[in-house]
Amino acid sequence: MFIVKKLSKNGVWNAISLIDQNGSFRGEARFDSKKEAVDYLLEYKRRMKNQQQDLKVFSEPSK
């Protein structure tokens, strides 16, 4: 499981929201492959008006 996270002002990494093609929020940005996660990270950066610099893909064990 791969999760896209951003660094908060207090120094903690938090999962970003998964936004679908219609602009609706669908929970946390979790993906089965690293490629999907990286692709979403790039799309997320493109769509956000304020540029997010502190974004990373984290690998976490599936639940």
C-alpha positions in Angstrom: 0.0 0.0 0.0 1.3 3.4 -0.9 0.1 6.7 0.5 0.7 10.2 -0.6 1.4 12.5 2.3 2.3 16.1 3.0 4.3 17.7 5.7 2.3 19.8 8.1 3.5 22.9 9.8 4.1 21.0 13.0 6.4 18.5 11.3 4.0 15.6 11.0 3.4 13.7 7.7 -0.4 13.4 7.0 -2.2 11.7 4.1 -3.7 14.0 1.5 -7.2 13.6 0.2 -8.0 11.6 -2.9 -9.8 13.9 -5.3 -11.6 12.2 -8.2 -12.2 13.6 -11.8 -15.3 15.4 -10.6 -13.6 17.2 -7.8 -15.1 15.1 -5.1 -13.1 13.9 -2.1 -12.8 10.1 -1.8 -10.9 9.6 1.4 -7.1 9.3 1.8 -4.8 9.0 -1.3 -4.0 5.3 -1.0 -2.8 3.2 -3.9 -1.8 -0.4 -4.7 1.3 0.5 -6.7 4.0 3.1 -6.3 3.5 4.3 -9.9 -0.2 5.1 -9.2 0.8 7.0 -6.1 3.5 9.0 -7.9 1.1 9.8 -10.8 -1.5 11.0 -8.3 1.1 13.1 -6.5 2.0 14.9 -9.8 -1.7 15.4 -10.7 -2.4 16.7 -7.2 0.4 19.3 -7.5 -0.9 20.4 -10.8 -4.5 20.8 -9.6 -3.7 22.7 -6.3 -3.6 26.5 -6.7 -1.1 26.9 -3.9 2.0 24.8 -4.7 2.6 22.0 -2.2 6.4 21.5 -1.9 6.5 18.9 0.9 4.8 15.9 -0.7 6.0 12.3 -0.6 4.9 8.8 -1.3 5.1 6.5 1.7 5.0 2.7 1.6 2.9 1.2 4.4 1.8 -2.4 5.1 -1.7 -3.3 4.0 -4.3 -3.7 6.7 
